[in-house]
């Protein structure tokens, strides 16, 4: 029987494959809305469960809940920004994208 770590490793790889396919437009059959809702719900439940484990681990490191939340938010924001900027060679920024980048620049300059 597979260990929980093995299952998590397999699931993580599968989710990354799904993520990559969802972020690249492909001609073919449309995605079933019920399947997408189910995937989103399952991902939310998994994220909540992982949050509990992560929070427990972070609590042992002496961080407060606010510090844990801030670290997680900044980590997600950084990952999303890196992904967007990595795609800029293949996807042209529109004016809305540039406005978002300007807002990010303004927010980060205000914190310096």
N, C-alpha and C positions, 0 to 999 in steps of 0.2 A: 504494500500500500504506500502511496506517495505521502511524503510529509507535507505539512502546511507550507513550509518554505518552498518546496518543489512546486506546489500548486500555485503559490503566489508568483513564482518566477514564470511559470507557463502563462498564467493569466496576464501578467504584466506585458510579456512579449506579444500576446494575442491582442491586447488592448492597443499597444503601439501600432500594430499592423492596421487595426480598424481605424485608429486616429489618422494614420497616413492616407488611407484610402478615402476617408471622409473629407480630407482637406485637399484632395486632388479630384477635380471634376472628371467624371468618367461617363461616357455614353453607355447606356444599358438600361436595365430595368430600374424603375424608381424604387426607393427605399420604402418599406412598409412602415407607416406611422406608428402602428402598434408595437412593432419591433423596436423602433427608435425610443418610444416611451418606456418600454420594458428595460432597454439597455441603460437609459438615463436613470431610471429608478434603481436598478441594480448598482450602477456606479455610485449613486448617492449613498446607498446603504453601505457599500464597501468603504467609501470615503469616510463616512461617519465612524465605522469600526476602526479604520486605520488611524483616524484622528484620536480616538480614545487611547490606542496603543502609543501613538506618538506623544500625546499629552502626558501620559504616565512616564514615559522615558524622559521627556523634557523636565517634568516636575522633579525627577531624581537629580537633574543637573542644577537645580536651584533657581530656575527661571520662573517668573510669575506667569499667570495665565495671559495677561496683557502682552508680555514679552513673547510668549509662544505665538499668540495671534499675530503680532506684528511681524515676527520672523516668517511665518507661513504666508502671510499676505505679500510681503516683499519678495519672497522666493517665487511665488506664483506669478507676480507681476513681471519679475525679471525673466522667467522662463517664457512668458507670452511675448514680451518685447523682443527677446533674442530670436524667437521663432519668426516673428513678423519681419525683423530686419534681415534674417537669413533668406527670406523669400523675395526680398526687394529686387534681386537680379532677374527673377523670372516673372514677377508681378509688378506692374507699374503702380506707384502710389497715386491715388486720386486726391482731390482737394480735401475731402473728409479725413483721409488718412493723414495728410500733412497737418491738418488742424489738430488731430489727436497727438501727433508727435510734438507739435509746438506746445501743447498743454503739458505733456510729459516734461519737456525741456523747462518750461516755466515752473512747474512744481518742483523739479529737482534743483533748479537754481535758487528757489526760495528757501530750500532746506540747507543750502551750503553756507 
